């Protein structure tokens, strides 16, 4: 029996693909590997791959072209759909705020992060947006989720010295 895919693996896949785009390994207009090929590369299900690709589509780094697959967006593609305060921008701002609290030492290793419900109340966002912000911190290795207990700061990238 194979081991289950780690929770949040799609964030790691999205990060890997994002770095390929930002490093220039994949240029604007280049086609991404197929869902099946990415599934094999990362040893995950197509559902996990789709979640990673959806994250990149939401960020407007890639787009789906019927009959072609997903391609890297051009600068014009990114600028063309301008919702100023879209959910991705909101969850990223929340994650950045919490990341700053961690790196400044306000939240130390072992400290509990605010719950999803607390983030919803504090930032006036949906539960999905709160969950996505907290998941981004997990994907970055700053936070670990303990089932039934909450999310806690790890000993990772803390302390901007």
MARNUSE-744470 format. One line per 3 residues: number of its first residue (from 1); for each residue x, y, z of C-alpha. Coordinates in nm, 3 decimals, always signed. Last residue first. Layout:
<selums>
NUM	X:Y:Z | ... $
</selums>
This chain:
<selums>
161	+1.828:+3.853:+1.272 | +1.494:+3.778:+1.105 | +1.396:+3.514:+1.359 $
158	+1.205:+3.221:+1.223 | +1.277:+3.018:+0.910 | +1.214:+2.681:+1.075 $
155	+1.158:+2.616:+1.449 | +0.794:+2.554:+1.374 | +0.505:+2.784:+1.464 $
152	+0.191:+2.589:+1.556 | -0.138:+2.514:+1.386 | -0.433:+2.367:+1.569 $
149	-0.498:+2.091:+1.824 | -0.733:+1.836:+1.664 | -0.479:+1.736:+1.403 $
146	-0.149:+1.916:+1.460 | -0.076:+2.152:+1.173 | +0.283:+2.272:+1.133 $
143	+0.385:+2.627:+1.056 | +0.685:+2.801:+0.903 | +0.758:+2.523:+0.653 $
140	+0.662:+2.738:+0.352 | +0.379:+2.497:+0.270 | +0.248:+2.537:+0.624 $
137	+0.253:+2.916:+0.586 | +0.058:+2.884:+0.260 | -0.190:+2.656:+0.437 $
134	-0.266:+2.930:+0.691 | -0.348:+3.176:+0.413 | -0.555:+2.916:+0.225 $
131	-0.751:+2.827:+0.539 | -0.834:+3.194:+0.602 | -0.948:+3.239:+0.241 $
128	-1.161:+2.924:+0.265 | -1.312:+3.039:+0.596 | -1.425:+3.358:+0.428 $
125	-1.268:+3.691:+0.517 | -1.331:+3.963:+0.776 | -0.960:+3.984:+0.874 $
122	-0.992:+3.929:+1.250 | -1.314:+3.726:+1.238 | -1.204:+3.484:+0.965 $
119	-0.854:+3.464:+1.118 | -1.008:+3.372:+1.454 | -1.226:+3.103:+1.290 $
116	-0.922:+2.959:+1.111 | -0.747:+2.944:+1.448 | -0.483:+3.200:+1.543 $
113	-0.136:+3.047:+1.540 | -0.018:+2.851:+1.841 | +0.331:+2.917:+1.972 $
110	+0.584:+2.632:+1.953 | +0.850:+2.840:+1.780 | +0.785:+3.208:+1.861 $
107	+0.504:+3.436:+1.740 | +0.607:+3.796:+1.809 | +0.955:+3.683:+1.702 $
104	+0.978:+3.925:+1.409 | +0.990:+3.630:+1.167 | +0.667:+3.484:+1.305 $
101	+0.465:+3.808:+1.320 | +0.593:+3.891:+0.970 | +0.477:+3.550:+0.843 $
98	+0.134:+3.618:+0.998 | +0.105:+3.947:+0.807 | +0.238:+3.789:+0.486 $
95	-0.013:+3.503:+0.518 | -0.297:+3.754:+0.564 | -0.176:+3.956:+0.265 $
92	-0.149:+3.639:+0.056 | -0.502:+3.537:+0.154 | -0.634:+3.877:+0.046 $
89	-0.445:+3.895:-0.283 | -0.565:+3.546:-0.372 | -0.924:+3.644:-0.278 $
86	-0.932:+3.938:-0.523 | -0.873:+4.289:-0.396 | -0.777:+4.476:-0.712 $
83	-0.967:+4.272:-0.972 | -0.746:+4.348:-1.274 | -0.786:+4.091:-1.540 $
80	-0.569:+4.215:-1.829 | -0.246:+4.280:-1.637 | -0.146:+3.916:-1.598 $
77	-0.229:+3.829:-1.959 | -0.034:+4.135:-2.081 | +0.273:+4.025:-1.881 $
74	+0.249:+3.688:-2.057 | +0.095:+3.387:-1.891 | +0.271:+3.049:-1.882 $
71	+0.067:+2.785:-2.062 | -0.186:+2.523:-1.958 | -0.326:+2.278:-2.208 $
68	-0.338:+2.321:-2.583 | -0.687:+2.219:-2.699 | -0.853:+2.481:-2.485 $
65	-0.592:+2.718:-2.339 | -0.563:+2.712:-1.961 | -0.375:+2.997:-1.798 $
62	-0.056:+3.032:-1.597 | +0.098:+3.292:-1.367 | -0.239:+3.460:-1.313 $
59	-0.224:+3.409:-0.934 | -0.555:+3.222:-0.959 | -0.407:+3.014:-1.242 $
56	-0.108:+2.929:-1.021 | -0.336:+2.810:-0.739 | -0.548:+2.617:-0.987 $
53	-0.233:+2.442:-1.111 | -0.149:+2.327:-0.759 | -0.506:+2.206:-0.700 $
50	-0.503:+2.027:-1.036 | -0.179:+1.847:-0.944 | -0.337:+1.722:-0.620 $
47	-0.640:+1.599:-0.814 | -0.409:+1.437:-1.069 | -0.271:+1.222:-0.789 $
44	+0.083:+1.258:-0.656 | +0.430:+1.120:-0.736 | +0.576:+1.465:-0.810 $
41	+0.702:+1.381:-1.160 | +0.428:+1.125:-1.222 | +0.149:+1.365:-1.132 $
38	+0.323:+1.637:-1.334 | +0.321:+1.409:-1.639 | -0.047:+1.323:-1.589 $
35	-0.145:+1.688:-1.545 | +0.041:+1.768:-1.868 | +0.373:+1.953:-1.865 $
32	+0.340:+2.331:-1.886 | +0.327:+2.497:-2.226 | +0.552:+2.795:-2.288 $
29	+0.374:+3.122:-2.377 | +0.567:+3.329:-2.124 | +0.892:+3.145:-2.043 $
26	+0.943:+2.831:-1.834 | +1.301:+2.796:-1.705 | +1.282:+3.174:-1.667 $
23	+1.357:+3.169:-1.296 | +1.011:+3.311:-1.217 | +0.833:+3.043:-1.420 $
20	+1.033:+2.747:-1.288 | +1.001:+2.897:-0.938 | +0.621:+2.901:-0.971 $
17	+0.627:+2.535:-1.081 | +0.816:+2.435:-0.766 | +0.600:+2.655:-0.542 $
14	+0.281:+2.513:-0.698 | +0.412:+2.159:-0.635 | +0.495:+2.250:-0.275 $
11	+0.151:+2.406:-0.230 | -0.008:+2.093:-0.380 | +0.161:+1.885:-0.113 $
8	-0.055:+2.060:+0.149 | -0.139:+1.738:+0.332 | +0.121:+1.473:+0.251 $
5	+0.009:+1.230:-0.021 | -0.082:+0.898:+0.135 | +0.170:+0.615:+0.159 $
2	+0.144:+0.340:-0.096 | +0.000:+0.000:+0.000 $
</selums>
